[in-house]
Amino acid sequence: MKLQPETMITDVLIIGGGCAGSMAAIRIKEAAPELKVCIMEKGHLKRSGSITMGMDALNVVVIPGISTPFDYLRMLKKKTWGIMDYLPNYTLAQRSFEILKVLENWGVFFPKDDEGNYNLMQVDDGGKFCVGMDEPDLKPMMEKKIREAGVEVLNKTMATRLVVQEGKVLGAVGFNLTDGRLFFCQAQSVILANGSAARFGLPNTRYLYGTFDFPGNAGDGYSLAFRAGAKITGMEFTLKYTLVKDLNIPLIYIVVTRGGQIVNAAGEIIVDQNNLSVFRIREALERDKGPIFLKTDHLPKDKIMEIENVLFSTERPMQRRYWELKGMKFGRALIELSLTEAQLCGGHGMSGVVINEKAETNVKGLYAAGDVSAVPMQHLTGAFVFGQIAAESAVQYCAGERPNRFNRFLEKAFNQDLQ
């Protein structure tokens, strides 16, 4: 069978249309509207990535007057045992409040008290950096901005290979999952933003309910980078999270920060809002001190309503139906928790493509942002911040390159290699 790819040309190719890739596309069009931008997304842009609808918090925000980037670095150093590149993490902290303001200008709602203070929650031992958010339509909001900016989108198209010559990225190959078409997209620069490795195979249950991240995040970004000659790191740092047993629904940060408790079968408190640590919870399960449960029967009615409002609207609307079918109610029943499958992730762990503070990899013209990049525990804030940074670096890189004309010699060489 002879494969003949469709050929196209763009200035910046973004692989992955989640929050990092979407933010990168929006920022490029703000900074350089004349540049052609293409997103290659294996799902559909409107609901792609780990956050397919809304979100309840920005996990990393350094609010001026309350904390500093150095406060954040001190906390992160303890969580990562000192294994981190300081400059990218400092840059993340430095630009975190700025990104909150960008989202606010878009209309994203961050609740404040009567004195105008953000809802700042403690989810780590080392300080308060998590700001509450109430935006059920965050991803559709970004998709609309991308559409209005005139960004070209290849939905249902999975990138299978980066094209690199002499240490310089020249584009990528994509495969359409619905009709089998093959694309060769030549680009001046490429931004990798296609997520983590949420799993190494099917979970033990044989269902995709045992993963923390979107199960379609299969580590293809790591593979693309590695085969292109980009440095990757932290692949030995596998990560497990604690979720509702048999369902990939996060509850802990939402419920415990509002007064919930994690208890063992004897009713002993393992974690509450005064000592919240996902590592402590995981340790209890790995040392056979389970089962463990989420306890909310001590909370007042208004707190239960607040929790349900976040879970049933912003976080996972299908939860209301799930708990109704289970015959369980917050404020009454204990909810059993369990460990997820092991994953690799820069957003929540320490794995990924090595980048500097400019989102640059060691391959010329190749950038990375979000969970695919090794900026430890950057969460959603990191996806947004480094999505912007990668965009700004790509714009600057394109400005120093020759005008992008289609390279027929490159196309011919690639086609011969493909066969």
Buried (B, 14 or more C-beta within 10 A) or exposed (E): EEEEBEBBBBBBBBBBBBBBBBBBBBBBBBBBEEBBBBBBBBBEBBEBBBBBBBBBBBBBBBBEEBBBBEBBBEBBBEBBEEEBBEEBBBBBBBBBBEBBEBBEEBEBEBEEEEEEEBBBBBBBBBBBBBBBBBBBBBBBBBBEBBEEBEBBBBBBBBBBBBBBEEEBBBBBBBBBEEEEBBBBBBBBBBBBBBBBBBBEEEBEEEEBBBBBBBBBBBBBBBBBBBEBBBEBBBBEBBBBBBBBBEBBBBBBBBBBBBBBBBBBEEEEEBBBBEEBBBEBBBEBBEEEBBBBBBBBEEBEEEBBEBBBEBBBBBBBEEBEEBBEEEEEEBBEBBBBBBBBBBBBBBBBBBBBBBBBBBBBBBBBBBBBBBBBBBBBBBBBBBBBBBBBBBBBBBBEBBEEEEEBEEBEEBBEEBBEEBE
